[in-house]
Amino acid sequence: MNKIYKVIIVGGGASGLLCATELISGNNAVVGEEVLILERNDRIGKKLIATGNGQGNLGNANLKEENYYGDKSFIKVFLEKAKEIDLDEYFYSLGIPIYTSQDGKKYPLSKQANSVLDTLRTYLGGKNVNIVTGSFVNSVTKKDGLFSVKSQTGTYTAENLVLAVGGASGASFGTDGSSYCLAQGFGHKKTKLYPSLVQIKTQTDMVRSLKGLKEQVVITAYDNFVPLKTATGELLFTDYGISGNAVFQISGHLAKATDPSVKIEFLPDFTEREIEKLIADRQANAPFVDRIDILNGILCKRVGQAIVKTVKDFSPSNLAKALKNFRLKVTGNLGFNNSQVTKGGIATDKVNPYTFESELSNRTYILGEQLDIDGDCGGYNLTFAFVSGILSARAIKNI
């Protein structure tokens, strides 16, 4: 007779790993041998080690409602519950000291995401949690209160089922969107999916000469000239358009736009009037400088030349306005394979925000990125994943 596990966790990413860790810890801890993680990749945590450019941006000190998108009532409950969980202390208890940078981002003291995964893997192994890799789950059925989970490596049985399968972003990490069907099999609905935290394609005539340049900017996403989202940070010009942290922050807000564009404001620490004076003084002090290079020294030469090409009147006022209002038509993005997060997913209307348990199938828990909740760049999405994992495990232990 097949072993009946207390819990089967489908997916060994951020939410699944924290769920397993919490299950085998603290009050009412589940014996490790009673927990099974099924992971489709050849190792667990593959996407986790890529976070924060490999440095492990695990969270953010400034959790606010405006940093999350989706069902606002669900988000409010999640934020309330997140306040009850000290993730810094939680990771410290596992052997992962956390430090917070000036901008609020939280990292492991080692600045190595690999060390986080190594620590979690060692902890789970030390508690004899069963981990089966190369085990893509094809289907899940429920009969007589037990779940039958069919995968590439066999069929497994459990009293509780945790779906921690991720979204549709990053097929190289095993999250290609093919596993939404598991929650849908219990009657849950899936909303339309969009790539988020992704590079943006723009008209290329104005950016081709700027390829490889990085600038600190303020960037605003527009739909038909209606502002959608503004972000401050690094922008990287590419041959297809724009990338960088500031671009990632606004990318998801352009997903549903019918006439998308962006406005880039260079020299964000200077007002338009201050820039106008800089240009006027330069023109007065160096009248011999070619018009195309009038912004050289105020901005990177190539950026300055690109801005000058957008104006007909070369007055300091017009040049300053153009510098603060560099507009690009958006033509698309680099898609799910290049995105960090999925916007959209399993609708949250039938998921308990306090426990992440399905309201359509008891003892079924739906976690993390597969839900129709997404956050800004900067550790917000991992926080959601971690908290959902912990809350679901606590609910299971209290059954």
Disulfide bonds with the S-S distance in Angstrom:
none
